[in-house]
Structure formats: C-alpha cells, structure tokens
C-alpha cells in the first residue's frame, strides 16, 4: 500500500486554530463503517448513537507544559526544548532547536537559572538526552516555566492551558493531547452513563512519534515510536463485561485505539497491564476489540488516517474526508469530530 493512497487536498484555512467555544458544540460527522453513509450533526448529538450496554474508553493522560524556551550558557543563544519521554528522575529525551548547538556537554538555563540542563547523549533520530538540575519538585518548576506543546500548525496562543486538556485528564506525561477527548464535557459524560453505557479509562502518554510524518512511499516500511500505556484491573473488567454482554467498545481517539488493540488477546479480552506499544495499524489489520471510534480529522498521509481507514475501508474514509473538506469541517487538534459507527 502506497503513501499516496492516503492523500487528500486540504485547504489551509480549514486547519482549526482554536477550540470550539463550547467543547460539545463542534460539528460531528457520523460515518457508517459498513455502508459509508454520512450524517452531519453536532458533537453532543453523539448521545443519540450510543446504546445501553456500550462502553466508551477514554485516555486520561494529561499534557505536560513540555515546551521550554532557554538560552545556551555563555553565548545566550535562544533554544527551544520539547520534552518527549522521561528516562529517569532528572533525564528526558527531548527535541532541541536548533539542534546543532546542542552537542554532548552543552549546557543551558531556563527562567533566570531556576532550571539548568546539560546534553548527555544524542539519539540516532537527532533527539537529545537532557539531564536537568533544579531545586524542589521538577513538575512544579516545569509548571512555572513550561508552555503547552501545541502542534506547529496552530499559530495562535491559548487563552487558557486547560483548553488543551480533556476534562478528565489525570495522569501527567503526554507531549500532545488525545484530541478526540477534547469534545467531551462532564455533563455529556454523565448523560452517557445515564443512558446505560459504561465509561472506562486507560492511560497512554502521547509522544510525538504518533504524529511524525511517514517518509517512505511503501507504508509497510514505516516504523512507529513506542509510547507507554497503563490498563487498570477496573478498566479491564468493564471492557470484558461489555464484550461478554454484547455491548460495543467505543474507543475515544486513536491513542485509546492503539492501546486497546495492543493489549487485546485473540479473543478480544484484556487484562490489567502496563508497557510500551509501537503498534502500527493500517488497512488490512483486523480489529480484535474496538467496534467504533470517535476521532478528529487527521493529516493527509498520516499514520492516524491509516488507522482510521483500517476500521472501515480506505475508500469510505477518503470519501468522508473529501466530504468534510467540501462541507468546511475544521481539521486537526482543535477541529471537528467524526464518529465511525455501525
């Protein structure tokens, strides 16, 4: 399967620069994965498509203010650091710009010296291992000095950091938000439970590997970066009970989907566990657990649109994306939503 099979023309003005005024009042495209039928709704209308006995699975990761602006000791040159993955208590895998100034042994400071850092290693992919020096609790220092790591296609500043967090975010560790969950309000989640559906939470700390562009024409040659996940016994029990009783597993977002398909056995059962996943889902993959998917509209030729295509089929998904462009849906992190159902 070729990369060009997942291309569509996206006008730049359809890339959302800010979230909807009310989380659950963005637009919602409902796509029947079997027939390809399309309906145009508002997100809170999703309640009409959720059945008693269904289970929604949400990723409760919380985004770190992982973007740090600092200066190189001595020269004072401005540097940008993006924290990707914690290696140990004080060391992180990071992306650094400009990278040529970040050789092993180079030192940097942030916030008038409140936080200092040294490059201890350089990865094969150009990432840097950074060891931080500080007083107190690192998370508190980062909260003071860091900025939210918005994707580069969002050029407007956030009025409130919480706009890039889900209302149920809990476990800090992500370099990007699980954006399908941004559309839920606490009230909508309560209404879903009142309808007789279950809510279950897992954690997958989103790394930038999810969003790295595919640079090979044959997509089978693409390699995913690994991301850390946690599934609790409570969540495993809810999911297993849902399947046993004939309910559907509705995954909220591609991060939840990748986690669920990683942990599911061949019978579609899950158990309490944690670990790293580098699963790459593309057409031809047979889903073991996920029945339906709530997701945003993704980049052309991305691994995310490939994952979505595998749940229905490529032709139906690409047709839906072209319809979304025609209907002027908003795309990417702060954009509108799609519900792929049966």
Phi, psi and omega per residue, in radians:
X1 nan 2.368 -3.000
X2 -1.745 2.646 3.136
X3 -1.009 -0.681 -3.085
X4 -1.128 -0.302 3.113
X5 -1.149 -0.256 -3.085
X6 -2.005 0.372 3.114
X7 -1.572 2.435 2.918
X8 -2.520 2.714 -3.083
X9 -1.497 2.070 -3.094
X10 -2.053 1.950 3.074
X11 -1.096 2.410 -3.064
X12 -1.043 -0.540 -3.091
X13 -1.214 -0.177 3.112
X14 -1.562 -0.047 3.085
X15 -1.398 1.990 -3.057
X16 -1.149 2.319 3.140
X17 -1.769 -0.197 -3.129
X18 -2.681 2.712 -3.123
X19 -1.253 2.863 3.058
X20 -1.068 2.634 -3.127
X21 -0.990 -0.696 3.041
X22 -2.131 2.259 -2.994
X23 -0.893 -0.786 -3.004
X24 -1.631 0.269 3.134
X25 -2.011 0.317 2.957
X26 -1.260 3.036 3.109
X27 -1.404 2.713 3.141
X28 -2.359 2.133 2.976
X29 -1.657 2.189 3.081
X30 -1.802 2.096 -3.097
X31 -2.033 2.161 3.015
X32 -1.374 2.046 -3.016
X33 -1.205 -0.342 -3.117
X34 -1.577 -0.763 -3.072
X35 -1.687 -0.388 -3.042
X36 1.451 0.046 3.116
X37 -1.098 2.508 -3.039
X38 -2.193 2.374 3.001
X39 -2.209 2.613 3.142
X40 -1.962 2.102 -3.039
X41 -2.366 -3.064 2.963
X42 -1.836 2.617 -2.966
X43 -0.965 -0.723 -3.087
X44 -1.144 -0.246 3.044
X45 -1.187 -0.164 -3.132
X46 -1.027 -0.415 3.101
X47 -0.984 -0.559 -3.118
X48 -1.214 -0.333 -3.049
X49 -1.810 -0.100 3.125
X50 -1.622 2.328 -3.048
X51 -1.847 2.623 2.988
X52 -0.963 2.359 -3.113
X53 1.673 -0.230 3.059
X54 -1.240 2.870 3.051
X55 -2.328 2.142 3.016
X56 -1.617 2.279 3.132
X57 -1.961 2.110 -3.043
X58 -2.081 2.587 3.123
X59 -1.632 1.984 -3.045
X60 -1.619 0.338 3.081
X61 -1.070 2.666 3.112
X62 -2.095 2.371 -3.066
X63 -1.334 2.276 3.022
X64 -1.321 2.567 2.938
X65 -1.285 1.256 -2.814
X66 -1.530 0.044 3.140
X67 -1.751 2.070 -3.127
X68 -2.039 2.338 3.058
X69 -1.892 2.120 -3.103
X70 -2.380 -2.945 -3.126
X71 -2.387 2.544 3.097
X72 -1.312 2.317 3.116
X73 -1.090 2.357 -3.137
X74 1.709 -1.191 -3.079
X75 -1.423 -0.505 -3.121
X76 1.340 0.162 -3.125
X77 -1.115 2.419 -3.106
X78 -1.220 2.338 -3.124
X79 -2.311 2.562 3.091
X80 -2.066 2.266 -3.138
X81 -2.081 2.399 3.042
X82 -2.158 2.022 -3.116
X83 -1.327 2.215 -3.100
X84 -1.855 -0.800 -3.001
X85 -2.694 2.311 3.102
X86 -1.361 2.233 3.134
X87 -1.597 -0.831 3.020
X88 -2.629 -2.853 -3.010
X89 -0.905 -0.786 -3.031
X90 -2.079 0.020 -3.104
X91 -1.943 2.435 -3.102
X92 -2.355 2.545 2.886
X93 -1.394 2.293 -3.049
X94 -2.403 2.800 2.866
X95 -1.804 2.350 -3.088
X96 -2.188 2.357 3.063
X97 -2.232 2.298 -0.156
X98 -1.370 2.308 -3.031
X99 -1.104 -0.502 -3.067
X100 -1.138 -0.337 3.099
X101 -1.537 -0.072 -3.034
X102 -1.901 1.091 3.077
X103 -1.430 2.840 3.125
X104 -0.991 2.270 -3.125
X105 1.686 -0.280 3.116
X106 -1.136 2.492 -3.088
X107 -2.104 2.602 -3.066
X108 -2.462 2.784 3.070
X109 -2.404 2.683 -3.077
X110 -2.346 2.541 3.058
X111 1.016 0.887 3.119
X112 0.994 0.618 3.062
X113 1.548 0.026 3.105
X114 -1.078 -0.540 3.107
X115 -2.282 2.318 3.093
X116 -2.199 2.796 -3.081
X117 -2.636 2.680 3.073
X118 -2.376 2.420 3.074
X119 -1.352 2.144 -3.127
X120 -1.886 -0.294 3.139
X121 -2.838 2.806 3.093
X122 -2.179 2.207 -3.137
X123 -1.396 2.839 3.126
X124 -1.070 -0.518 -3.124
X125 -1.536 0.099 3.122
X126 1.640 -0.117 3.085
X127 -1.190 2.804 3.128
X128 -2.078 2.486 2.947
X129 -1.624 2.135 -3.059
X130 -2.024 2.290 3.035
X131 -1.822 2.152 -3.080
X132 -1.671 2.600 3.056
X133 -2.178 2.359 -3.052
X134 -2.943 2.979 3.019
X135 -1.992 2.453 3.108
X136 1.655 -2.506 -3.070
X137 -1.813 2.182 -3.053
X138 -0.995 -0.770 -3.101
X139 -1.045 -0.611 3.128
X140 -1.254 -0.674 3.072
X141 -1.111 -0.787 -3.138
X142 -1.101 -0.658 3.134
X143 -1.102 -0.580 3.123
X144 -1.347 -0.712 -2.967
X145 -1.736 -0.410 -3.027
X146 -1.463 2.807 3.053
X147 -2.088 2.760 3.099
X148 -1.170 2.365 -3.064
X149 -1.468 1.218 -3.132
X150 -1.161 2.547 3.099
X151 -1.028 2.684 -3.062
X152 -1.120 -0.373 3.138
X153 -1.380 -0.101 3.037
X154 -1.748 1.975 -3.036
X155 -1.808 -0.204 3.121
X156 -1.555 2.553 3.126
X157 -1.395 2.609 3.100
X158 -1.368 2.427 3.027
X159 -1.273 -0.552 -3.050
X160 -2.521 2.222 3.139
X161 -0.964 -0.572 -3.069
X162 -1.161 -0.254 3.080
X163 -1.133 -0.368 3.132
X164 -1.859 0.412 3.025
X165 -2.205 2.529 2.987
X166 -1.260 2.764 -3.118
X167 -1.216 -0.251 -3.124
X168 -1.924 0.226 -3.130
X169 -1.075 2.467 -2.987
X170 -2.491 -0.856 -2.988
X171 -1.803 1.886 -3.060
X172 -1.169 2.463 3.056
X173 2.806 -0.024 -3.060
X174 -1.658 2.597 3.025
X175 -1.673 -0.032 3.092
X176 -2.746 2.722 -3.114
X177 -1.413 2.582 2.932
X178 -1.380 1.550 -2.776
X179 -1.215 -0.386 3.095
X180 -1.059 -0.520 -3.122
X181 -1.340 -0.214 -3.113
X182 -1.117 -0.312 -3.062
X183 -1.456 -0.200 -3.085
X184 -1.505 2.462 2.964
X185 -1.902 2.843 3.085
X186 -1.065 -0.627 -3.128
X187 -1.164 -0.723 -3.141
X188 -1.141 -0.692 3.107
X189 -1.103 -0.668 3.090
X190 -1.144 -0.707 3.122
X191 -1.117 -0.628 3.107
X192 -1.121 -0.745 3.117
X193 -1.161 -0.680 3.122
X194 -1.098 -0.482 3.140
X195 -1.331 -0.168 3.101
X196 1.799 0.182 3.076
X197 -1.656 2.729 3.112
X198 -1.709 2.684 3.031
X199 -2.074 2.242 3.109
X200 -2.275 2.561 -3.100
X201 -2.075 2.461 2.931
X202 -2.264 3.009 3.091
X203 -2.193 2.203 2.898
X204 -2.308 2.079 3.140
X205 -1.398 1.980 -3.001
X206 -1.314 2.163 3.043
X207 -1.814 2.970 -3.109
X208 -1.289 -0.202 3.105
X209 -1.023 -0.553 3.100
X210 -1.010 -0.570 -3.003
X211 -1.843 -0.007 -3.142
X212 -1.079 2.412 -3.140
X213 -1.144 2.592 3.040
X214 -1.438 2.132 -3.022
X215 -1.910 0.112 3.122
X216 -1.981 2.468 -3.108
X217 -1.211 -0.665 3.052
X218 -1.541 1.922 -2.987
X219 -1.116 -0.368 -3.139
X220 -1.151 -0.257 -3.128
X221 -1.574 -0.066 -3.125
X222 -1.378 2.442 3.115
X223 -2.036 2.241 3.125
X224 -1.434 2.603 2.972
X225 -1.424 2.730 -3.098
X226 -1.563 2.608 3.132
X227 -2.357 2.580 -3.028
X228 -1.561 2.381 -3.133
X229 -2.306 2.774 3.060
X230 -2.439 2.272 3.016
X231 -2.092 2.153 3.137
X232 -1.468 2.865 3.084
X233 -1.100 -0.678 3.136
X234 -1.036 -0.795 3.138
X235 -1.154 -0.751 3.121
X236 -1.036 -0.731 -3.138
X237 -1.136 -0.733 3.140
X238 -1.090 -0.788 -3.121
X239 -1.119 -0.825 -3.116
X240 -1.107 -0.709 3.113
X241 -1.130 -0.669 3.116
X242 -1.064 -0.823 -3.117
X243 -1.136 -0.725 -3.129
X244 -1.104 -0.536 -3.098
X245 -1.663 0.154 3.051
X246 1.479 0.188 3.111
X247 -1.425 2.903 3.139
X248 -1.692 2.537 2.988
X249 -1.635 1.986 3.130
X250 -1.820 1.897 -3.120
X251 -1.484 2.281 3.097
X252 -1.708 1.697 3.070
X253 1.706 2.762 -3.130
X254 -1.224 -0.479 3.128
X255 -1.206 -0.760 3.059
X256 -1.071 -0.710 -3.117
X257 -1.074 -0.825 -3.126
X258 -1.097 -0.664 3.119
X259 -1.159 -0.844 -3.107
X260 -1.065 -0.727 -3.123
X261 -1.296 -0.373 3.048
X262 -1.276 -0.740 -3.005
X263 -1.550 -0.310 -3.093
X264 -1.234 2.411 3.019
X265 -1.483 -3.077 -3.051
X266 -1.163 -0.294 3.105
X267 -1.692 0.122 3.117
X268 1.318 0.399 3.093
X269 -1.829 2.661 3.140
X270 -2.241 2.813 3.070
X271 -2.431 2.847 3.119
X272 -1.002 2.278 3.133
X273 -2.999 2.928 3.009
X274 -2.510 2.811 -3.129
X275 2.889 -2.814 -3.101
X276 -2.063 2.442 3.090
X277 -2.182 2.413 2.998
X278 -2.227 0.509 -3.093
X279 -1.052 2.400 3.117
X280 -2.112 1.977 -3.072
X281 -1.862 2.196 -3.138
X282 -2.582 2.914 -3.070
X283 -0.906 2.354 -3.018
X284 1.930 -0.414 3.072
X285 -1.236 2.393 3.111
X286 -1.788 1.985 -3.129
X287 -1.118 2.351 -3.120
X288 -1.661 -0.440 -2.969
X289 -2.349 -0.784 -3.033
X290 -1.297 2.249 3.103
X291 -1.752 -0.692 -3.076
X292 -2.384 2.804 -3.045
X293 -2.472 2.280 2.962
X294 -1.810 2.180 -3.036
X295 -2.662 2.905 3.024
X296 -1.565 -3.121 3.067
X297 -1.619 2.241 -2.906
X298 -1.831 2.983 3.124
X299 -1.088 2.509 2.978
X300 -1.010 2.503 3.049
X301 1.064 0.435 -3.137
X302 -1.688 2.791 3.063
X303 -1.106 -0.429 -3.109
X304 -1.252 -0.723 3.106
X305 -1.218 -0.474 3.054
X306 -1.186 -0.760 3.090
X307 -1.034 -0.797 3.141
X308 -1.088 -0.716 -3.122
X309 -1.099 -0.554 -3.115
X310 -1.194 -0.419 -3.125
X311 -1.377 -0.461 3.082
X312 -2.039 -1.888 2.855
X313 -2.712 2.816 -2.985
X314 -1.017 -0.733 -3.084
X315 -1.102 -0.765 -3.131
X316 -1.153 -0.701 -3.133
X317 -1.193 -0.784 -3.127
X318 -1.148 -0.614 3.049
X319 -1.102 -0.738 3.131
X320 -1.120 -0.685 3.128
X321 -1.166 -0.707 3.098
X322 -1.137 -0.635 3.053
X323 -1.123 -0.691 3.130
X324 -1.075 -0.685 3.085
X325 -1.140 -0.801 3.131
X326 -1.048 -0.671 -3.097
X327 -1.530 0.064 3.061
X328 1.104 0.701 2.984
X329 -1.151 2.719 3.089
X330 -1.621 2.385 -2.995
X331 -1.866 2.785 2.972
X332 1.290 -2.688 -2.842
X333 -0.960 -0.768 -3.123
X334 -1.755 0.270 -3.038
X335 -1.518 -2.892 -3.119
X336 -1.405 -3.141 -2.984
X337 -2.147 2.806 3.049
X338 -2.243 2.417 3.023
X339 -2.035 1.984 3.108
X340 -1.664 1.959 -2.998
X341 -2.267 -3.054 3.134
X342 -2.122 nan nan
